[in-house]
Amino acid sequence: MLSSLGIGAHDLVKMINCRPRLLSCRINHCFDERLEFFMTLFESREVLAKAIVRNPSLLTYDFNNRIKPAIALYQEMGVSRKDLIPMLLSRPTMIPRTSFDEEKMEYIRKTGISKDSKMYKYVVTIIGISRHETISQKVGNFEKFGFSNDEIFNLFGRSPLMLTLSVDKVQRNMTFILGMMKLPASVVLKYPFLLYSSLETVLKPRVLLAGKIDDMGLDSQIKGPTMLRALRMTEKRFLKAFVKCHPEDVADELLEFYKCAKGIKRLAEASKKNIRVGFPF
């Protein structure tokens, strides 16, 4: 049934590995109607096949009561078919988790984003699949650092993926920004990347290296605006700009310090247990 879409044995292995119950589902139910609907949506067999391999449940979700209403909801919200395709590919659980009510509509309005914005599809889909409790919890987390409700939703509008960050990550990054970097909380409104960046592999080691360079009285100091630029650089560019620019012996010392700083683990990180959920593939 799926071979006509170009889904071969290799892809079938991926799908069954992802959804073992697929073998016990009646995917032939409404299959032709489902296929016709998805072909109209994705516009090509190649893209449809990619979507099915990423989320085999597209073949098993209730077609009339779940798939069609969810797609219709996004189209009513002003998300075009062109914008909906990459969202479905990047967020496979969009269809079963989507819900909109007056409270979520108010969240979207608070972001102040227009339907013409490139960020609109992200705002709508992320809020659409998020639970009210999750959104409230994340908003409350930002409020603890002194942000107003308007500032928080304006930030979500400009940087929607902020809503996908865990409360723990935001807390740890904000604590480091305030405590170690001595920057005001408002800096993340202008530079959201500070919350996206990894604390263990980017923020902490680079800030510690900046202190080391300062202690050694070297040129190429990492301070003020230079610090923010340094934190956004790729690893290769950062090392070239602030480590390898020094004489070889100094550069080796700085590089060794930097590697050690990156190797520092979070407290109790080594003792964390990996708990398997579901099939232990």
HELIX and SHEET records of a PDB file:
HELIX    1   1 SER A    3  LEU A    5  5                                   3    
HELIX    2   2 ALA A    9  CYS A   18  1                                  10    
HELIX    3   3 PRO A   20  SER A   24  5                                   5    
HELIX    4   4 PHE A   31  PHE A   42  1                                  12    
HELIX    5   5 ARG A   45  ARG A   54  1                                  10    
HELIX    6   6 PRO A   56  LEU A   59  5                                   4    
HELIX    7   7 PHE A   63  ILE A   67  3                                   5    
HELIX    8   8 LYS A   68  GLU A   76  1                                   9    
HELIX    9   9 ARG A   81  SER A   90  1                                  10    
HELIX   10  10 MET A   94  ARG A   97  1                                   4    
HELIX   11  11 GLU A  102  THR A  111  1                                  10    
HELIX   12  12 TYR A  120  ILE A  129  1                                  10    
HELIX   13  13 HIS A  132  GLU A  143  1                                  12    
HELIX   14  14 ASN A  149  ARG A  158  1                                  10    
HELIX   15  15 PRO A  160  THR A  164  5                                   5    
HELIX   16  16 VAL A  167  GLY A  179  1                                  13    
HELIX   17  17 VAL A  187  LYS A  190  1                                   4    
HELIX   18  18 PHE A  193  TYR A  196  1                                   4    
HELIX   19  19 LEU A  199  LEU A  203  3                                   5    
HELIX   20  20 LYS A  204  ASP A  215  1                                  12    
HELIX   21  21 PRO A  225  ARG A  232  1                                   8    
HELIX   22  22 GLU A  235  PHE A  242  1                                   8    
HELIX   23  23 GLU A  248  GLY A  263  1                                  16    
END                                                                             
